[in-house]
Amino acid sequence: MSVSCQVLKALRLILGPDQICTGKEERLLYSYDATGRSCLPDVVLFPETPEQISKIFKL
């Protein structure tokens, strides 16, 4: 599954440039955890307010 261009544009309207990672190298840092499993995310988000989180979930 990949994030559509339309959704990515909407996310960029909600979040600032420092709150969204789309580069492969950046996403790779968030592709694994202590379980040992790995999955490259399509995008990594860093919302800072409840309002941003609410808007993201409404997409």
Steps between C-alpha positions, in 0.01 A plus 500: 500500500629843418383846593327677211623839382169650609537370857862611515400852393232505770751384761737779398221754552443369853861452608806720469801390293683383812206277599492272196765267358472355152865436413606136485793548739281675757225237473756222536576624852137427595472166319583273793457462873586258779297218342766446236249541218552765237253685279582822315224757564371711211518813711590588861296766681579702811180685597541734795144591592172318557353707216762372255435141609125548455543644150731213400248238615222678309688453173 
